[in-house]
Amino acid sequence: MALYLPQVNTGSLEIEFEDPKEVKYIMLQEYIKLGQRVKAFTIEAWVDDAWQEVAYGTTIGYKRILKIDPVTTEKVRISIMDSKACPVISNVEIF
């Protein structure tokens, strides 16, 4: 009997702050020892009680720094929309 495990190619991560913060840059890193996997992602900020897209990208690789229009928010959501294999994010920094 074979066990079938579906391949996971998407995922999301939410980061919530204690107090609202102004965000200008977001840095993402993949665990590159397993190869570059992410093919598409979005970054959203919680503004006026709704998610607002602030960045979109097609690759992350070793390090991707995204400059966004400054936004004051209480939380940020990173969504991996598509990847070659299970996405493995090793680091997220928000400035």
C-alpha positions in Angstrom: 0.0 0.0 0.0 1.4 3.4 -1.1 1.0 6.5 1.0 0.2 9.6 -1.0 1.3 12.9 0.4 0.2 16.0 -1.5 2.9 18.5 -2.4 2.6 21.8 -0.6 3.4 24.7 -2.9 1.8 27.6 -1.0 1.7 29.0 2.5 1.3 32.2 4.5 2.8 33.9 7.5 1.3 36.7 9.6 3.4 39.0 11.9 1.5 41.0 14.4 3.0 44.0 16.3 2.1 45.1 19.8 1.6 48.7 18.6 1.1 50.1 15.0 4.5 50.5 13.2 5.5 52.4 10.1 6.9 49.9 7.6 9.1 50.9 4.7 11.2 47.8 3.9 10.6 44.0 4.1 13.5 41.5 3.8 12.8 37.9 2.9 15.2 35.0 2.7 14.8 31.4 1.5 16.8 28.5 3.0 18.9 28.5 -0.1 20.7 25.2 0.7 17.5 23.5 -0.6 17.5 25.7 -3.7 15.4 28.6 -4.8 11.8 27.5 -4.7 9.4 30.5 -4.5 8.0 31.5 -7.9 5.4 34.1 -6.7 4.5 35.9 -3.5 2.6 38.9 -2.1 3.0 41.0 1.0 0.0 42.7 2.6 -0.5 45.2 5.4 -3.5 45.5 7.7 -4.9 49.0 6.9 -8.3 50.3 7.9 -9.5 46.9 9.0 -8.6 45.2 5.7 -5.6 43.6 4.0 -4.0 45.9 1.5 -1.3 44.5 -0.9 1.9 46.5 -0.6 4.3 44.3 -2.6 4.4 41.5 -5.1 7.4 39.4 -6.3 8.3 36.5 -8.4 11.4 35.2 -6.6 13.1 35.5 -3.2 16.3 33.5 -3.4 19.1 34.1 -0.9 17.8 37.6 0.0 15.1 39.8 -1.3 14.7 43.4 0.1 11.5 45.1 -1.0 11.1 48.9 -0.6 7.4 49.8 -0.2 5.5 53.0 0.1 5.5 53.7 3.9 2.5 52.2 5.6 1.5 52.3 9.3 0.1 48.9 10.3 -0.5 46.5 13.2 0.3 43.4 11.1 1.9 42.1 7.9 1.0 39.0 5.9 3.4 37.2 3.6 1.7 34.8 1.2 3.6 32.3 -1.0 1.3 32.0 -4.1 3.4 29.4 -6.0 6.7 27.5 -5.5 8.6 24.7 -7.2 8.6 22.7 -4.0 7.5 23.2 -0.4 8.5 26.8 0.4 11.2 27.2 3.1 11.6 30.7 4.4 14.5 31.1 6.7 14.3 34.8 7.7 11.8 37.7 7.6 12.8 41.2 8.7 10.5 44.3 8.7 11.9 47.8 8.9 
